[in-house]
Amino acid sequence: MNADLWRSDPETAYGEWQRAEATGADRRAFSERSIVQHRSMFARFQRYLTSRGVTVAEFGTDHIDGFFADLDRDCAPGTSTRLRYLKLLDRLSRHLALLGLRADNPAASLLPQEHWPEDEPMPVFLWPDEDARLQELCRVVDFESFKEMRNRAIVAMLLGTGITAAELAAVTVDDLEVGARPSVFVRKRGPRLARRVPVDGFAAELLRAYGKARIGLSVSDGLLFIATAGGKPMKPATLGQCVRAALRLVDAAATDESPRLLRNTYGRRHLLEGKTNEQVSNLLGLSSHRTATRLRETIADPGDDDDQTGATA
């Protein structure tokens, strides 16, 4: 690559390098998702350097420290953001040294000081094959009772919308839209935002059938999911039992088999499908991107040299 482009237009040079030459530790090219993420990270660092009148050929450890001081105002402590930037700057510095634009690598001395966060456990989730088996369970079949259909619809709602157990317990019959594009309206609860969430396709038919069956009950209470014929709301323990029973049927397991497992699986599935952290956070009703960020960190990128693993245990 022409070294002059790094001097005149670093962001363009970085983008071209990512697509044409850059690789991870296993020498494999980065995925499209990683390229977009890396370019965004570099653009932020470049803006910091420009504001200080420093070029990519000149920055040192003091500039990296100053950049992190700015970054800390936007990022919660205990995340892997600093380590990700150091890995990016390490790769960048080594590349610029090969081009003769740098004689040193200021990130190299800082890398040993950073480690993947250990004070925050990995979020539990189902692997895609387990997710697929659980989705297959959320089909309309000849249920033996309304209770059996309700329990299966609970799993479909949790897995197909990502709402919380408390949100599910508060959903009313009128909140479920069962038209051509099924969705559920989730009311504001605590810090979580009110929102209308589309129902993922695999869960639509079952929730449509359950909604119709629920309307047919002579229950004055408007809750969509009821624990008794008298209309009592579902208890958290009962919702957990529905999740665990469904997991046993598809031979899946996790250390936390609560509705949170299905919420995380929903969020991770949408990240895998290409949605941004912001889009997934909006679907989950979160004003912060922290949950989406943590879920994204469980997604191993074949072209990235970050040592990450997802976990269901």
C-alpha positions as CSV (number, residue, x, y, z in Angstrom):
1,M,0.0,0.0,0.0
2,N,1.2,3.5,-0.8
3,A,2.6,5.1,2.4
4,D,1.6,8.6,1.1
5,L,-2.1,7.7,1.6
6,W,-1.4,7.2,5.3
7,R,0.0,10.7,5.5
8,S,-2.8,12.4,3.5
9,D,-5.9,10.4,4.4
10,P,-5.3,7.9,7.3
11,E,-9.0,6.8,7.5
12,T,-9.1,5.8,3.8
13,A,-5.7,4.1,4.1
14,Y,-6.9,2.2,7.1
15,G,-10.1,1.0,5.3
16,E,-8.1,-0.1,2.3
17,W,-5.6,-1.9,4.4
18,Q,-8.4,-3.7,6.3
19,R,-10.0,-5.0,3.2
20,A,-6.8,-5.8,1.2
21,E,-4.2,-7.0,3.7
22,A,-5.0,-7.0,7.4
23,T,-5.4,-10.3,9.1
24,G,-5.9,-11.6,12.6
25,A,-3.5,-13.8,14.6
26,D,-4.5,-16.9,12.6
27,R,-3.6,-15.1,9.4
28,R,-7.2,-15.1,8.2
29,A,-8.9,-12.1,6.8
30,F,-11.3,-10.2,9.1
31,S,-15.0,-10.6,8.6
32,E,-17.1,-7.7,7.2
33,R,-18.6,-7.1,10.7
34,S,-15.1,-6.8,12.2
35,I,-13.9,-4.5,9.4
36,V,-16.8,-2.1,10.1
37,Q,-16.1,-2.2,13.8
38,H,-12.4,-1.7,13.4
39,R,-12.8,1.2,11.0
40,S,-15.2,2.9,13.5
41,M,-12.6,2.4,16.3
42,F,-9.8,3.7,14.2
43,A,-11.8,6.8,13.1
44,R,-12.4,7.7,16.7
45,F,-8.7,7.3,17.5
46,Q,-7.8,9.4,14.4
47,R,-10.1,12.2,15.5
48,Y,-8.4,12.3,18.9
49,L,-4.9,12.5,17.2
50,T,-6.1,15.2,14.8
51,S,-7.4,17.3,17.7
52,R,-3.9,17.1,19.2
53,G,-2.1,17.8,16.0
54,V,-0.5,14.4,16.0
55,T,-0.3,11.9,13.0
56,V,-0.4,8.1,13.0
57,A,3.3,8.1,12.5
58,E,3.9,10.1,15.6
59,F,1.6,9.0,18.5
60,G,3.2,7.5,21.5
61,T,2.1,5.8,24.8
62,D,1.2,9.2,26.2
63,H,-1.3,9.8,23.4
64,I,-2.8,6.3,23.9
65,D,-3.2,7.0,27.6
66,G,-4.8,10.4,26.8
67,F,-7.2,8.7,24.4
68,F,-8.2,6.1,27.0
69,A,-8.9,8.9,29.5
70,D,-11.3,10.4,27.0
71,L,-12.7,6.9,26.2
72,D,-13.3,6.1,29.9
73,R,-15.9,8.9,30.1
74,D,-18.1,6.9,27.6
75,C,-17.3,3.3,28.5
76,A,-18.3,1.5,31.7
77,P,-15.3,0.1,33.7
78,G,-14.6,-3.6,33.5
79,T,-15.2,-4.0,29.7
80,S,-12.8,-5.2,27.1
81,T,-12.8,-1.9,25.2
82,R,-9.2,-0.8,26.2
83,L,-7.8,-4.2,25.2
84,R,-9.6,-4.2,21.9
85,Y,-8.1,-0.8,21.1
86,L,-4.6,-1.9,22.2
87,K,-4.8,-4.9,19.9
88,L,-6.0,-2.6,17.0
89,L,-3.2,-0.1,17.7
90,D,-0.6,-2.9,18.0
91,R,-1.6,-4.2,14.5
92,L,-1.6,-0.7,13.1
93,S,1.8,0.2,14.5
94,R,3.4,-3.0,13.2
95,H,2.0,-2.3,9.8
96,L,3.2,1.3,9.7
97,A,6.6,0.1,10.8
98,L,6.7,-2.3,7.8
99,L,5.9,0.7,5.6
100,G,8.7,2.7,7.1
101,L,6.4,5.2,8.7
102,R,7.2,4.3,12.3
103,A,10.2,3.0,14.1
104,D,8.3,1.9,17.3
105,N,5.2,0.3,18.5
106,P,3.8,2.2,21.5
107,A,1.0,-0.3,22.0
108,A,3.3,-3.2,22.6
109,S,4.4,-2.1,26.0
110,L,0.8,-1.5,27.2
111,L,-0.7,-4.8,26.0
112,P,0.7,-7.0,28.8
113,Q,-1.0,-4.7,31.4
114,E,-4.5,-5.4,30.0
115,H,-6.5,-8.6,30.4
116,W,-10.0,-9.7,29.5
117,P,-12.4,-8.7,32.3
118,E,-12.8,-11.4,35.0
119,D,-15.1,-9.6,37.4
120,E,-18.1,-9.8,35.1
121,P,-19.3,-13.3,34.1
122,M,-20.1,-14.2,30.6
123,P,-23.8,-13.9,29.8
124,V,-25.4,-17.3,29.4
125,F,-27.0,-18.1,26.0
126,L,-27.9,-21.0,23.9
127,W,-25.7,-21.9,21.0
128,P,-27.3,-21.5,17.5
129,D,-28.0,-25.3,17.2
130,E,-29.7,-25.3,20.6
131,D,-31.6,-22.2,19.7
132,A,-32.8,-23.8,16.5
133,R,-34.0,-26.9,18.3
134,L,-35.9,-24.7,20.8
135,Q,-37.4,-22.7,18.0
136,E,-38.6,-25.9,16.4
137,L,-40.4,-26.8,19.7
138,C,-42.4,-23.5,19.4
139,R,-44.7,-24.9,16.7
140,V,-48.4,-25.3,16.8
141,V,-49.3,-28.9,17.6
142,D,-52.2,-30.8,19.1
143,F,-51.8,-29.6,22.7
144,E,-53.4,-31.8,25.3
145,S,-54.6,-28.8,27.3
146,F,-54.7,-25.0,27.4
147,K,-52.0,-25.1,30.1
148,E,-49.7,-27.0,27.8
149,M,-50.2,-24.5,25.0
150,R,-49.7,-21.6,27.4
151,N,-46.4,-23.0,28.7
152,R,-45.1,-23.5,25.1
153,A,-46.4,-20.0,24.1
154,I,-44.5,-18.5,27.1
155,V,-41.2,-20.0,25.7
156,A,-42.1,-18.8,22.2
157,M,-42.7,-15.3,23.6
158,L,-39.5,-15.2,25.6
159,L,-37.3,-16.6,22.8
160,G,-39.1,-14.8,20.0
161,T,-39.2,-11.3,21.5
162,G,-36.5,-11.1,24.1
163,I,-38.8,-9.5,26.7
164,T,-38.1,-10.1,30.4
165,A,-40.1,-12.4,32.6
166,A,-41.6,-9.3,34.4
167,E,-42.5,-7.8,31.1
168,L,-44.1,-11.0,29.9
169,A,-46.2,-11.3,33.1
170,A,-47.6,-7.8,32.5
171,V,-48.5,-8.2,28.8
172,T,-52.2,-8.0,28.2
173,V,-54.4,-9.6,25.5
174,D,-54.6,-6.2,23.7
175,D,-50.8,-5.8,23.7
176,L,-50.3,-8.8,21.4
177,E,-50.8,-7.9,17.7
178,V,-51.5,-11.1,15.7
179,G,-51.9,-9.7,12.2
180,A,-49.7,-10.2,9.2
181,R,-46.7,-8.9,11.2
182,P,-47.2,-10.1,14.8
183,S,-45.7,-7.9,17.5
184,V,-46.1,-7.3,21.2
185,F,-46.3,-3.9,22.9
186,V,-44.2,-3.8,26.1
187,R,-45.0,-1.2,28.6
188,K,-42.3,0.9,30.3
189,R,-41.1,-0.9,33.4
190,G,-38.3,0.6,35.6
191,P,-35.4,1.7,33.4
192,R,-36.6,-0.3,30.5
193,L,-38.2,1.6,27.7
194,A,-41.7,1.1,26.3
195,R,-41.5,-0.4,22.9
196,R,-43.3,-2.5,20.3
197,V,-41.3,-5.6,19.5
198,P,-41.8,-7.7,16.3
199,V,-42.3,-11.4,17.0
200,D,-39.6,-13.5,15.3
201,G,-41.1,-15.6,12.5
202,F,-40.7,-19.0,14.2
203,A,-42.9,-17.9,17.2
204,A,-45.6,-16.1,15.2
205,E,-48.0,-19.0,14.5
206,L,-48.0,-20.3,18.0
207,L,-48.5,-16.9,19.6
208,R,-51.3,-16.2,17.1
209,A,-53.0,-19.5,18.0
210,Y,-52.5,-18.9,21.8
211,G,-53.8,-15.4,21.6
212,K,-57.0,-16.7,19.9
213,A,-57.4,-19.4,22.6
214,R,-56.8,-17.0,25.4
215,I,-59.5,-14.6,24.1
216,G,-61.9,-17.5,24.1
217,L,-61.6,-17.9,27.8
218,S,-64.2,-16.2,30.0
219,V,-61.7,-14.4,32.2
220,S,-62.3,-10.8,33.1
221,D,-58.6,-10.1,33.7
222,G,-56.8,-8.8,30.6
223,L,-53.5,-10.5,31.1
224,L,-52.3,-12.5,28.2
225,F,-50.6,-15.2,30.3
226,I,-52.6,-16.3,33.4
227,A,-51.7,-18.8,36.0
228,T,-55.3,-19.9,36.9
229,A,-58.7,-19.9,35.4
230,G,-59.5,-17.0,37.7
231,G,-56.9,-14.8,35.9
232,K,-54.1,-14.7,38.5
233,P,-50.8,-13.5,37.0
234,M,-47.9,-15.8,36.3
235,K,-45.3,-16.2,39.1
236,P,-41.6,-16.0,38.2
237,A,-41.0,-19.5,39.4
238,T,-43.6,-20.8,37.1
239,L,-42.0,-19.0,34.1
240,G,-38.7,-20.6,35.0
241,Q,-40.3,-24.0,35.1
242,C,-41.7,-23.5,31.6
243,V,-38.1,-22.6,30.4
244,R,-36.5,-25.6,32.1
245,A,-39.1,-28.0,30.8
246,A,-38.6,-26.8,27.2
247,L,-34.8,-27.1,27.5
248,R,-35.1,-30.7,28.7
249,L,-37.2,-31.5,25.6
250,V,-34.6,-30.3,23.2
251,D,-31.6,-31.6,25.1
252,A,-30.2,-28.2,26.0
253,A,-28.8,-27.0,29.3
254,A,-27.2,-23.9,30.9
255,T,-26.0,-22.8,34.3
256,D,-28.8,-20.2,34.4
257,E,-32.0,-21.7,33.0
258,S,-34.2,-18.7,33.7
259,P,-36.0,-16.5,31.2
260,R,-32.8,-14.5,31.0
261,L,-31.2,-17.3,29.1
262,L,-33.8,-16.9,26.3
263,R,-33.5,-13.1,26.4
264,N,-29.8,-13.3,25.9
265,T,-30.2,-15.9,23.2
266,Y,-32.7,-13.6,21.4
267,G,-30.3,-10.7,21.6
268,R,-27.3,-12.7,20.4
269,R,-29.3,-14.2,17.5
270,H,-30.0,-10.7,16.2
271,L,-26.4,-9.7,16.5
272,L,-25.4,-12.8,14.5
273,E,-28.0,-11.7,11.9
274,G,-26.2,-8.4,11.5
275,K,-28.1,-6.0,13.7
276,T,-26.0,-3.3,15.5
277,N,-25.6,-2.9,19.2
278,E,-28.0,0.0,19.1
279,Q,-30.7,-1.9,17.3
280,V,-30.5,-4.9,19.6
281,S,-30.5,-2.6,22.7
282,N,-33.7,-0.9,21.3
283,L,-35.3,-4.3,20.9
284,L,-34.4,-5.2,24.4
285,G,-35.7,-1.9,25.7
286,L,-32.3,-0.8,27.0
287,S,-31.0,2.8,26.9
288,S,-27.4,1.5,27.3
289,H,-25.6,-0.7,24.9
290,R,-23.8,-2.6,27.6
291,T,-25.8,-5.9,27.3
292,A,-25.5,-5.9,23.6
293,T,-21.8,-5.2,23.9
294,R,-21.3,-8.1,26.3
295,L,-23.3,-10.4,24.0
296,R,-21.3,-9.4,21.0
297,E,-18.1,-10.2,22.9
298,T,-19.2,-13.9,23.0
299,I,-19.3,-14.1,19.2
300,A,-16.0,-15.5,18.0
301,D,-14.8,-13.9,14.8
302,P,-12.7,-16.4,12.7
303,G,-10.5,-13.5,11.5
304,D,-10.0,-11.7,14.9
305,D,-7.2,-12.4,17.2
306,D,-9.2,-11.8,20.3
307,D,-9.4,-14.9,22.4
308,Q,-13.1,-15.1,23.1
309,T,-15.5,-18.0,23.8
310,G,-19.2,-18.0,24.3
311,A,-20.7,-20.2,27.1
312,T,-23.8,-21.9,28.1
313,A,-22.2,-23.2,31.2
